[in-house]
Amino acid sequence: MAGIEHRDVSEDEAGMRLDRWFKVHYPGLGFGALQKLLRSGQIRVDGGRVKSDTRVQAGQKVRIPPMDIDAKGEERTGAPSGKELKHSGDAELLSRMLLHEDDKVFVLNKPAGLAVQGGSGLTRHIDKMLEAWTSKKGEKPRLVHRLDRDTSGVLVVARTRGAAQKLTAAFRERDTKKTYWALVSGVPRQREGRISTWLVKEETPDGDRMRVSKHGEDGADHAVSYYRVLEQAAQNLAWLEMEPYTGRTHQLRVHAAHIGHPIIGDPKYFQADLNWTFPGGVQNRLHLHARHIDIPHPSGGRLKVTAPLSPHMVQTWNLLGFDQNGPDYGE
């Protein structure tokens, strides 16, 4: 049992309910016990009495009375549990994906085939793996955007609650620039262009699928993408740089197919005819990669990160003689 202590509320905890604050820092303290300490005035904020629904602010001091529980994050001794060993493996895999790290943000290079969130039949995904990077304060890193399971590349993760709010707002307000690389069938006649459609989600035996719809159709959302041709292999294949202005499910994949140039290896939107075969050495996998992101950093300024191509796309780029360094995005 420790004596009385005072803990500062961090900037990222500003606006958090006091009961939530205690759950993060002292998960072993039950709600009933917390209420008793609050009613008796043993827990105070900046010297004043408070209630469980009081919202704390950055820089305030929380008075912590003697309790028979440890704060989350204290060191423990003994052999690691099975859960700890699993987390160790997850942490190692996440570390291999790491492109950028600071006190607010992680940026990962997500491999193709690894889901970002859980779903039917999925036992491993980024969101679950991030538990391995839970901070000593008990904060698990938070997802702020998504990538399709078969899409590789840049994935931004917030390390704190406050960073997550700012990054989520940047995506919502479209104050981000996301650049993707894709290999498509054929070569668009226009070297660059804008694709604008309405998209609606429909259920199929193979899972959810998006289709181009009409304005006013129930459930339809407007979607806008931009593209330009960076290089081509005769008239058979084209390397596109694509930018989604909106963020609809499967947006770039549907838009590429909509203009008659579906992304190579796309199991949902590339309907190859009987005369089409994959060039030798090109794997039948989705050739879509989140190459670069430019986003406001939660602490100010801009965060710009580029992700190297996934192995199967490196193989294809080498086969076709494309320069995998590509354009300079000015990091």
C-alpha positions in Angstrom: 0.0 0.0 0.0 1.5 3.3 -1.0 0.9 6.7 0.7 -1.0 9.7 -0.7 0.3 10.8 -4.2 -0.7 13.4 -6.7 -0.8 12.6 -10.4 -0.9 15.1 -13.3 -3.5 14.8 -16.0 -1.7 14.7 -19.3 -2.6 16.8 -22.4 -4.0 13.7 -24.2 -6.3 13.0 -21.2 -8.0 16.4 -21.4 -11.8 16.1 -21.4 -11.7 12.5 -20.0 -14.3 11.6 -17.4 -12.7 11.0 -14.0 -14.1 7.4 -13.7 -12.6 6.6 -17.1 -9.3 8.2 -16.0 -9.2 5.9 -13.0 -10.1 2.9 -15.1 -7.1 3.6 -17.3 -4.6 4.2 -14.5 -6.1 1.9 -11.8 -8.0 -0.9 -13.6 -8.2 -2.9 -10.3 -10.3 -0.2 -8.6 -14.0 -1.1 -8.8 -16.7 1.5 -9.5 -18.2 1.1 -6.0 -14.8 1.6 -4.3 -14.2 4.7 -6.5 -17.6 6.1 -5.5 -16.8 5.6 -1.8 -13.5 7.4 -2.1 -15.1 10.3 -4.0 -18.0 10.7 -1.5 -15.6 10.8 1.4 -13.4 13.4 -0.3 -10.3 11.2 -0.4 -10.0 11.7 -4.1 -9.8 15.3 -5.2 -8.8 17.3 -8.3 -6.8 20.4 -7.7 -7.8 20.2 -4.1 -11.5 20.2 -4.8 -14.2 17.6 -4.4 -15.3 16.0 -7.6 -17.8 13.4 -9.0 -17.2 10.4 -11.2 -18.5 12.2 -14.2 -16.2 15.2 -13.7 -14.1 15.9 -16.8 -10.5 16.4 -16.1 -8.3 18.9 -17.8 -4.6 18.9 -18.8 -2.3 19.9 -16.0 -4.8 19.2 -13.1 -3.5 17.2 -10.2 -5.5 14.2 -9.0 -5.1 13.3 -5.3 -4.7 9.5 -5.0 -5.3 8.2 -1.4 -3.6 5.0 -0.2 -5.1 2.0 -2.0 -4.4 -1.8 -1.9 -4.0 -1.9 -5.7 -1.1 -1.1 -8.0 -1.2 1.5 -10.8 -1.3 0.0 -14.3 2.1 -0.4 -15.8 4.1 -1.3 -12.6 6.9 -3.8 -13.1 6.1 -7.4 -12.3 8.4 -10.4 -11.8 8.0 -14.0 -12.7 7.7 -16.1 -15.9 5.8 -14.5 -18.8 2.3 -15.8 -19.4 1.0 -17.2 -22.7 -0.7 -13.9 -23.5 2.6 -12.0 -22.9 4.4 -14.3 -25.2 1.8 -13.8 -27.9 2.1 -10.0 -27.4 5.9 -10.3 -27.7 5.4 -11.9 -31.1 2.9 -9.3 -32.2 5.3 -6.5 -31.0 8.1 -8.0 -33.1 6.0 -8.2 -36.2 4.7 -4.6 -35.7 8.3 -3.4 -35.2 9.2 -4.9 -38.6 6.4 -2.9 -40.2 7.3 0.4 -38.5 8.1 3.3 -40.8 7.8 6.2 -38.4 7.5 6.7 -34.6 7.2 9.7 -32.3 5.4 10.4 -29.1 2.0 10.8 -30.9 2.0 8.6 -33.9 3.1 5.3 -35.4 3.2 4.8 -39.1 3.2 1.2 -40.4 3.8 -0.4 -43.8 1.0 -2.9 -43.7 1.7 -6.1 -45.6 -0.8 -7.4 -48.2 -3.0 -10.1 -46.8 -3.1 -8.8 -43.2 -6.4 -7.4 -42.1 -6.6 -4.1 -40.3 -9.6 -5.1 -38.2 -11.3 -8.3 -37.2 -14.0 -10.0 -39.2 -15.5 -13.4 -39.9 -12.8 -16.1 -39.6 -10.0 -13.7 -38.8 -7.7 -14.6 -35.9 -5.0 -12.0 -36.4 -5.3 -8.4 -37.4 -3.6 -5.1 -36.8 -6.1 -3.8 -34.3 -5.7 -6.8 -32.1 -1.9 -6.8 -32.5 -1.7 -3.2 -31.3 -2.5 -4.5 -27.8 1.2 -5.4 -27.6 2.1 -1.7 -27.7 -0.2 -0.7 -24.9 1.5 2.1 -22.9 2.2 2.0 -19.2 -0.8 4.3 -18.8 -2.9 1.5 -20.3 -3.5 3.3 -23.6 -3.7 1.0 -26.6 -2.7 2.7 -29.9 -5.8 3.6 -32.0 -6.6 3.1 -35.7 -7.6 6.3 -37.4 -8.2 5.0 -40.9 -8.3 1.7 -42.8 -6.8 -0.3 -45.7 -8.4 -3.2 -47.4 -6.9 -6.6 -46.3 -5.2 -7.2 -49.7 -3.9 -3.6 -50.0 -0.4 -3.0 -48.7 1.2 0.3 -47.5 1.0 3.3 -45.3 -1.2 2.9 -42.2 -1.3 5.7 -39.6 -1.9 4.8 -35.9 -2.4 7.2 -33.0 -0.5 6.5 -29.9 -2.8 8.6 -27.6 -6.4 9.6 -27.3 -5.7 13.2 -28.1 -3.7 12.3 -31.2 -6.5 10.0 -32.4 -9.0 12.8 -32.2 -6.8 15.2 -34.2 -5.9 12.6 -36.8 -9.5 11.4 -37.2 -10.6 15.0 -37.7 -7.9 15.5 -40.4 -9.3 12.5 -42.3 -12.9 13.6 -41.8 -12.1 17.1 -43.0 -10.0 15.8 -45.9 -6.9 17.6 -44.8 -4.9 14.6 -45.9 -3.3 13.5 -49.2 -3.2 9.8 -49.8 -1.3 8.5 -52.8 -1.6 4.9 -54.0 0.2 3.0 -56.7 -1.7 0.5 -58.8 -1.0 -1.8 -61.8 -4.0 -2.0 -64.1 -5.0 -3.9 -67.2 -4.6 -1.9 -70.3 -3.7 1.8 -70.6 -6.2 4.7 -70.1 -6.5 6.9 -73.2 -6.4 10.0 -71.0 -3.0 10.1 -69.2 -4.7 11.7 -66.2 -8.2 12.3 -65.1 -10.9 12.6 -62.5 -13.4 9.8 -61.7 -16.7 10.8 -60.1 -19.5 8.3 -59.4 -22.0 7.2 -56.8 -21.3 4.0 -55.0 -23.6 1.7 -53.1 -22.7 -1.4 -51.0 -24.4 -4.7 -51.8 -24.0 -8.1 -50.2 -22.8 -11.0 -52.4 -22.0 -14.7 -51.6 -18.3 -13.6 -51.6 -18.9 -10.8 -49.1 -19.7 -7.1 -49.4 -19.1 -5.5 -52.8 -19.4 -1.9 -54.1 -21.1 -1.0 -57.3 -21.5 2.2 -59.3 -25.0 3.5 -58.8 -27.2 6.5 -59.7 -27.5 9.7 -57.7 -30.5 9.3 -55.4 -30.3 5.5 -55.1 -30.9 4.4 -51.5 -27.6 4.1 -49.7 -25.5 5.6 -52.5 -22.5 7.8 -51.6 -20.6 10.2 -53.9 -17.0 9.1 -54.6 -14.2 11.1 -56.3 -10.8 9.8 -57.3 -7.9 11.2 -59.4 -5.3 9.2 -61.4 -2.4 9.7 -63.7 -0.4 7.2 -65.8 3.2 7.0 -64.6 4.4 4.3 -66.9 3.2 1.5 -69.1 4.2 -1.8 -70.6 3.1 -1.6 -74.3 -0.7 -1.4 -74.3 -1.1 -4.3 -71.8 -0.4 -2.8 -68.4 -0.2 0.6 -66.8 1.2 1.9 -63.6 -1.2 4.4 -62.1 -0.8 6.9 -59.4 -4.2 7.3 -57.7 -5.6 9.7 -55.1 -8.9 9.2 -53.4 -10.6 12.5 -52.6 -13.4 10.7 -50.7 -12.8 7.6 -48.6 -15.4 5.0 -49.7 -15.0 1.3 -49.3 -13.0 -0.2 -52.2 -13.2 3.2 -53.9 -10.0 3.0 -56.0 -10.7 -0.6 -57.0 -14.2 0.1 -58.2 -13.1 3.3 -60.0 -10.3 1.6 -61.8 -12.7 -1.1 -63.0 -15.3 1.6 -63.9 -13.0 3.3 -66.4 -12.3 -0.1 -68.0 -8.9 -0.7 -66.4 -9.3 -2.9 -63.3 -6.4 -3.4 -60.9 -4.4 -6.6 -61.6 -5.2 -9.4 -59.2 -8.3 -7.8 -57.7 -10.5 -10.8 -56.7 -13.7 -8.7 -56.6 -13.5 -6.2 -59.5 -11.1 -7.7 -62.1 -13.2 -10.0 -64.3 -10.5 -11.3 -66.7 -11.8 -12.8 -70.0 -10.8 -16.2 -71.2 -8.0 -14.7 -73.4 -6.3 -12.8 -70.5 -3.5 -14.5 -68.7 -1.1 -13.1 -66.1 2.3 -12.3 -67.5 5.0 -14.7 -66.5 6.3 -13.8 -63.0 3.4 -11.6 -62.1 1.5 -13.0 -59.1 -2.3 -13.2 -59.1 -2.5 -10.8 -56.1 -4.0 -7.4 -55.7 -1.5 -4.8 -57.1 -2.6 -1.8 -55.0 -0.3 -0.1 -52.5 -0.8 2.9 -50.3 2.5 4.6 -51.2 2.5 7.9 -49.5 0.6 10.0 -46.9 0.7 13.7 -46.1 -1.3 14.5 -43.0 -1.3 17.2 -40.3 0.8 16.0 -37.3 -1.1 16.2 -33.9 1.7 18.4 -32.5 1.8 20.7 -35.5 3.3 20.7 -39.0 2.9 18.0 -41.5 3.8 14.3 -41.3 4.9 12.9 -44.7 5.7 9.2 -45.0 6.4 6.9 -48.0 6.1 3.1 -47.8 8.3 0.7 -49.9 6.4 -1.6 -52.3 5.3 -5.0 -51.1 7.4 -8.0 -52.2 4.9 -9.2 -54.9 4.7 -5.7 -56.4 8.6 -5.3 -56.3 8.7 -8.6 -58.3 6.3 -7.2 -60.9 8.0 -3.8 -61.1 11.4 -5.5 -61.7 9.8 -7.8 -64.4 8.3 -4.8 -66.2 11.4 -2.6 -65.8 9.6 0.1 -63.8 11.5 2.3 -61.4 10.2 1.3 -58.0 11.5 4.6 -56.5 8.9 6.5 -58.6 8.1 10.2 -58.1 9.6 12.2 -55.3 6.8 13.2 -52.8 9.0 15.8 -51.0 9.3 14.4 -47.5 
